[in-house]
Amino acid sequence: MFVAVGCAKPPQDDIAAAQAEMDKARQAQAETWAPNEVRAADEAMNAAQTEINAQNEKWFKNYDKAKELLAKAKEDAAKASEAAVANKEQSKKDAEAAMAAADTAVQSAEAALKVAPVTKDSKADLELFKNDLATLRSTLDAAKASFGSEDYKKALESANSVKDQATNIATQLEEAKAKRAGAAKKK
């Protein structure tokens, strides 16, 4: 009995299974889309390796704890793969919605700019708004390119920025229009 315990071998099949699951998680881009889950899997894998190394140094080896840690690493890696797929898909949907909202906001600002009252005082501001909207269109095109290369986080961030800025421009134009209309009524 002592000979059997003393000759215990590292759980190579368990190591291979856990590593295979870790590889699947990496292929699913889990580092990007499920970083917390990957971190948990990495920690469990590292703990298992530490335990295996500790047992390798002993005369009487017992790899039961290492097997438990490897099972946890495998489970955590599987969770990371699933979360990565779900998070990536959600980010894709969020980016699509943000790009559509940004496009609508830019169109609204462009429409407001077309009907904005042009005076000698507002001409320079309107030209700035026109240039800003051209820049926002360019930024939105870059967001679409990011989306095309599956960089959904960057696409979402850019689209939200474009939407906010375009909405701000449209609001300023509407306020100027209302102010001008109010001044015209007083005359």
SVG drawing of the C-alpha trace seen along z (x, -y; Angstrom):
<svg xmlns="http://www.w3.org/2000/svg" viewBox="-44 -95 55 97">
<polyline fill="none" stroke="black" stroke-width="0.4" points="0.0,0.0 2.8,-2.4 4.5,-1.6 1.4,-2.4 1.0,-5.8 4.7,-6.6 4.7,-5.9 1.6,-8.0 2.1,-9.8 0.9,-13.3 -2.6,-13.4 -1.5,-13.9 -5.0,-13.1 -6.5,-15.7 -3.8,-18.2 -4.4,-17.6 -8.2,-18.0 -8.0,-21.2 -5.4,-22.6 -7.6,-21.7 -10.5,-23.6 -8.2,-26.5 -7.2,-26.5 -10.9,-26.5 -11.5,-29.5 -8.6,-31.3 -9.9,-30.4 -13.2,-32.0 -11.3,-35.2 -12.2,-34.8 -9.4,-37.1 -11.3,-39.9 -14.9,-38.9 -14.8,-37.2 -11.7,-38.3 -13.0,-37.5 -13.8,-34.0 -10.4,-33.5 -8.7,-34.9 -10.5,-32.4 -9.6,-29.5 -5.9,-30.7 -5.8,-30.9 -7.2,-27.4 -4.7,-26.1 -1.8,-27.8 -2.9,-26.5 -3.1,-23.0 0.4,-23.2 1.7,-24.5 0.1,-21.6 1.5,-19.1 5.0,-20.6 4.6,-20.3 3.5,-16.7 6.4,-15.9 8.8,-17.0 7.3,-14.6 8.2,-11.0 4.6,-9.9 2.7,-11.7 -1.1,-12.4 -2.5,-14.2 -6.1,-14.3 -6.1,-18.1 -4.4,-18.7 -7.1,-16.7 -9.8,-18.8 -8.0,-22.0 -7.7,-20.8 -11.4,-19.9 -12.1,-23.5 -9.8,-25.0 -11.5,-22.9 -15.0,-24.0 -13.9,-27.7 -12.4,-27.6 -15.7,-26.1 -17.6,-28.9 -15.2,-31.4 -15.8,-30.0 -19.6,-30.3 -19.4,-33.8 -17.1,-34.9 -19.5,-33.8 -22.5,-35.4 -20.6,-38.7 -19.3,-39.0 -22.7,-38.6 -24.2,-41.1 -21.4,-43.6 -22.1,-43.1 -25.8,-43.9 -25.0,-46.9 -22.5,-48.2 -25.1,-47.8 -27.7,-49.7 -25.2,-52.4 -24.1,-52.9 -27.7,-53.1 -28.5,-55.7 -25.3,-57.6 -26.3,-57.6 -29.7,-59.0 -28.2,-61.7 -25.9,-62.8 -28.7,-62.9 -30.8,-65.0 -27.9,-67.4 -27.3,-67.7 -31.0,-68.4 -31.0,-71.0 -27.9,-72.6 -29.6,-72.9 -32.5,-74.9 -30.5,-76.9 -30.8,-80.6 -27.7,-82.1 -26.7,-85.6 -23.4,-87.4 -23.0,-86.4 -23.9,-82.7 -22.1,-82.1 -18.8,-81.1 -20.5,-78.9 -22.5,-77.1 -19.3,-76.4 -17.8,-74.9 -20.8,-72.7 -20.6,-71.6 -16.9,-70.7 -17.7,-68.9 -20.4,-66.9 -18.1,-65.9 -15.6,-64.7 -18.4,-62.8 -19.3,-61.1 -15.7,-60.0 -15.6,-58.8 -18.8,-56.8 -17.2,-55.3 -14.3,-54.2 -16.7,-52.7 -18.3,-50.7 -14.8,-49.5 -14.1,-48.5 -17.4,-46.6 -16.4,-44.9 -13.2,-43.6 -15.2,-42.4 -13.8,-45.1 -17.2,-45.7 -16.0,-47.5 -14.3,-50.2 -17.2,-50.4 -19.6,-50.9 -17.4,-53.5 -16.9,-55.5 -20.6,-55.3 -21.7,-56.5 -19.3,-59.4 -20.6,-60.4 -24.2,-60.1 -23.5,-62.4 -21.7,-65.0 -24.2,-65.0 -27.1,-65.3 -25.3,-68.2 -24.9,-70.0 -28.6,-69.4 -29.6,-70.7 -27.5,-73.9 -28.9,-74.5 -32.5,-74.0 -31.8,-76.4 -30.4,-79.0 -33.4,-78.6 -35.8,-79.0 -33.9,-82.0 -34.0,-83.6 -37.8,-82.9 -38.4,-84.4 -36.4,-87.5 -38.4,-87.8 -41.7,-87.7 -40.6,-90.5 -40.1,-92.8"/>
</svg>
